[in-house]
Amino acid sequence: MEMEKKRDIKHPFHEHPLVFVEDQSTEGEKAYCSACGDVISDPYFSCPPCNYHLHHNCALAPERISSHPLHPKHSDFFLRERPYPGDESGCKYIVHVNCALEDDRFYEVVERESQCEELYGSSAESTQSSITRVVEVSEDGEATKIEHFSHEGHCLVLAEKMEEETDRRCDGCMLPVSTLFYYCSESECHFYLHKNCAELPRVKRHWFRRSSATLDSTSFGRCDLCKRPCSGFFYVIRGFYICLRCAEVPDVIEFQGHEHLLFYDFKCRERCNGCGADPGEEGAFRCGKCSFALDFKCLSLPQSAVHKIDQHQLNLTYHDDNDYSKHLHCDICEVKRDPSLVLLLFHL
């Protein structure tokens, strides 16, 4: 394929030159890649008269790759158009162009069933506890006083509820503290951890980038997945800092606001149905049966929240089927709500 300053190319599967398009127009219907079938995202190559479009990566895909990890029996895989011809050996192994070129940092080749358990946290490294020492236990064996790696020098004591109504947040996940939590034994030190957060493993296997995740309690920054600022704990995976809320999200989920399963796709560029934002390089969760997608920021929202301008608890809802639908503006920022984004809405 001939490249001319990234402006146009001559592709072997199309008779006309393809023009490089850097910014896609938001007007009109969605365009789909003629190679992989996914919705076109910027940048891409196009032949407007023929309505023929190719993602930048699909257009520049090599016409031959020497091997593929899921089919080691044969070498030399060739780029072909539909219908797919078989080779002389009768082998009918066919791979989508985007699957064949998928970044191997995001998947693991599994040869036996036991490897699946290792990948999802059943290995020995997931037993490294964040609790460095149990100081006291109850009659039923529950740790009531502990030392924790994130709070050296002070012990943490287990409690069932706050003695007084205060807006305390867990120093791990940054969500409000309610029942079953640890607090610092020093009265002047306001450090709190949910019991679940205190018991998190120091190191575990995580599906994101199929790698080990190490718990970090010293960082302050922005989660690389949901992009929220966070002063709590992060799991660090190959240089990615992931907040606890995002780290708890599995790669396949049942979402209450949608009838189908959602699968993580790091190449997903569909507009989020929750907030309307375009996903970044980290991708999003999408439905395999319809054009529905949610980014990490929307998926990791808490089910309830409180706000300083209202005395009531706000609950997360997924359908605009209540009396609040007649109010077209947000009560906090006063910006008009997008009626197409009805899946993630706080209401009284």
Secondary structure, DSSP 4 states (H G I P E B T S, - for coil): -EEETTTEEE-TT-SS-EEEESS--SSSSPPB-TTT-SBP-SSEEEEGGGTEEEEHHHHT--SEES--TT-TT---EE--PSSPPP-TT-------HHHHT--GGG-----STHHHHHHTT-SGGGG-BSEEEEEEE-TTS-EEEEEETTSTTS-EEEESS-SS----B-TTT-SBP-SSEEEESSTT---EEEHHHHT-BSEEEETGGGEEEEEESS--EE-TTT--EESS-EEEETTEEEEHHHHT--SEEE-TT-SSEEEEETT--PPPTTT-PPP-TT-EEEESSSS-EE-HHHHT--SEEEETTEEEEEEEES---SGGGG--B-TTT-PBP-TT--SSEEE-
